[in-house]
Amino acid sequence: MTGVAINTDVGEGFGPWRFTDDEALLDHVTAANIACGFHAGDPDILRRTCAAAVRRGVAIGAQVSYRDLAGFGRRFIDVPTGTLVNDLLYQIGALRIFAEIAGGRVDYVKAHGALYNTAATHREHAAALVEAVATADPALPLLCQPGTEVWRQAEDAGLRPLAEAFADRGYDARGLLVPRDQPGALVTDREEAARRVVRMVVEGRVTAVTGEDIPITPAALCVHSDTAGALELASAVASALREAGVSLTPIR
């Protein structure tokens, strides 16, 4: 059976404020989506988080965002495409230097929050994300959902889109994430999350909130660090996958 990565969002504090126990979470995942300063994070946090990931052999991902500290990157920003490309390059570059100082590298790119969901359907912002990755390093995998606008554009550009699924989020009948303000958006029960991810990986199926069974073939599984009980959820997901014979691998 092929392996799968478990990724989580880390480095999402700012100054003295911290929202999660990043060190503990990194013990249960194989890939770290590190905030690059536009929705959260600052230079001290970027450097500290990269070092923590490298110590554990955890892959480093640039989690890029709209410039939206006040909204934690969860608001759509109608920024011109060219400016968005430069915003994304700025973030990747910032993380890259701290990853290299720690003895690692940026291994992949993943959009955060509103940019992730917008790029699934928005042609121009999907194009900005694809152009930024192609410009920074076309060998970098781009985490996104299959069948989306950003996935199609990444393939057309010769990039390597990597199929992502979510342990703690509900799906609609199209295979997209249920918006956070709607019923069924979050999965916080760790046993339910563990069952879901094993079925995703082993059977290639997930049940939508409306009851349909939809196909899914994840190469990476995300546990959001700000989901209630994220640490226990990540531990349960990792244990369930290992018990099912699934190897846990970083993203390279």
N, C-alpha and C positions, 0 to 999 in steps of 0.2 A: 504494500500500500504506500502511496506517495506521502510525503510529509506535508505539514502545514505550519505556517507561522502563526504565533499569537502576538498581536501588537496592542499597545495601549498608549494613551496620550499622557505625556509627562512634561515636566518643566513649565507647568501652567500657572506658576505663581507670578508675583511681581513685587520687587523690593522685599519688604519683610513679610509679605503675605504668601502663605502656602495653602493649597487646598487639598492636597493628597499626600500620602506617604510614598513618594516616588521610589525611594530605595527598596521598600518592601515590595512594591508592585513589580519592579524590575527583576525580582527573584522568581517571578512566575511567568514571564513572557520571553519571547525570543527577538522582539523588535520593538523599538521605542520611537514613537512619533513625538519628536521634540518640538515644542512651540518655539517659533523663531523670532518672537518679539512683536508681532503685529496684532495678535489676539491675546497674547500672554507671553511671559518670559522677559528676561533682561540679560545683559552680558554675563553677570555673575551666575545666573541660573543656567544659561546655555553652557557655560564652561563646566560647571559642577555636574550637570546632567550628562553631558557627553562623557566625562570621566567615569561616572557611575556605570554607564552603559558599557564602556570599553572594558572596565574591570570584570564585568560579567559575561563578556562575549556576546552581548546583545547588539543586534543591528541598529544602526542610527538612521532614522528617517526625518527628513525635513518636513514638518507639518506647517504648510504655508497657508496664509489667511488673507482676507481683506484687512485693510488697516482699520481695526475696530476694537481697540482695547476696552472701550466703555461697554460694548455689547458682547464681549468675549468672542468676537468673530462669528456670531450667530445671526447677524443682520445682513441682508443683501445690500451691497454698496454699488451704485451705478457708476463705476469708475471706467474711464475710457480704456479700451483694450490695450493700447500701447503702454499706458501708465500701469495697468495691472501686470503686464509682462515684467516691467522694471521693478515693481513692488515684489514680485515673486522671486526674481533673480537676486534682489537685495537680501531677502530672507535666506535663500539657499546659500548665498555667499557667506552670510554671517555665521550660519551653523557650520559650514565647511571648515572655517578656520579653527573653530573650537574643537571640532571632531579631530582634526589633524593634530592639534596640540595634545589631545588626549591619547594619540597613537592610533586613532581610527580614521574613519572616513564617512561621508554621507553615502548611505547604501541605497536609498530610495527616496521618493517624494510622495507625499500624500496631502491633499487639500484638507482644510479643517472646516467644520461647521457649515455655514451658509455657502461658502465657495464650493465645498464638496457637493452639496445638493444642487446648487445652481448649475455647476458644470455638467451635471447629468443631462440637462435639457437645453441650456443656454449656449447657442453656437459660439458667440463671441468670447464669452468667458471660458468656455472649454478650449477655444483656440489659444487664448492667452496662457492657460495652464500648460498646454502641449508645447507652445513655443518656448516658454520658460525652461521646461525640462530639456527640450532639444538643444537650446542654447547653452545651458549650464553643463550638461553631459548627456548626450543621447543614449548612453548605455544604462542610465539610471532607470530602474523600474518605476512605473507610476501606478500607485494603488488606486483602484476605482472599481465601479461595478460594471460587469459585462452588459453589453447592449445599450449603454448610455451614449450620449453625444461625445463625451470626453473619451470614452473607450474607442469609439469609431475613429475619431480624429487622431488619437494616439497610434492606432494601427496604420492609418493612412500615412502618418508621418514617419513610419518605421521605428517607432518607439516600442517598448515592451510593457503594455498594460498588464497589471497583475490583479487577478480577480479577488475582491475582498468581500467578506460577509461579516455580519455583526452578531455577536453573542447576546447582546443586551438591547437590541432594537427590533421592533416589529416591522413586518413587511406588508406592503399592499399587494394587490393582485398583479401589478405590473413588475413586481420584484424590486421596487424602490422602497426607501425607508418611509415609514409613517411619520408625518411631522410631529415634533415633540409636544405640541399643544393638543394632540388628538388622542382619543382612547387607544390603548394598545401600543403606544409608541415605545414604551420602555419595558424591558424584561429584567426584573430585579431579583427574582427567585433563583438562587444559584443552582438548584437541582433542575429546574426547568431549562435554564440556560445551558447546563451541561448536556442534557438530553438533546436539545436542539442542535448544538454544534456537532455532536457525534453523528446525528442523522444527516446533517449537512455534508459532512466529510465522507461518511461511509455510504450513505444512500443517494447523496446528491439531491436532496429535497428539503424544503422548508414549508411550513404551513403559514399562509398569509392570515392577517387578522380577520379577513372576511371568509376564511375557511378553505380557500383553494390551496391545493398542493402545487408548488412552483419549483422548477428546477434551479439548482444552485451548485456551483462547482468551485468552492473557495480555495485559493492558494494561501490566503491570510485571513485570520479571524480577529476582529477587534473587540476589545473590552474597554469601554470608556472609563477613564479614571474618575469622572465625576458622577458616575452612576452609583446609587446607594449600595453600599456593601461591595464596592469594586474589588477590593483585595480578596475577599472570600470568593467572589464570583470568578476572578481570574484563576485562583488556586483550584477551584472545582472544575473549571473548564479544562485546565491543563491535565489534571488527574484523570478526568473522564476520557480524554483523548488518548492518553497513554494506556489506560486500561483497555481501550478499544483497539490497541495495536497501531495507533497513528503516531509517527515520529514527529517531534516538534523541532522545527528548523528555523534559523534566522532568514532574513530576506537579503539576498546578495545579487 
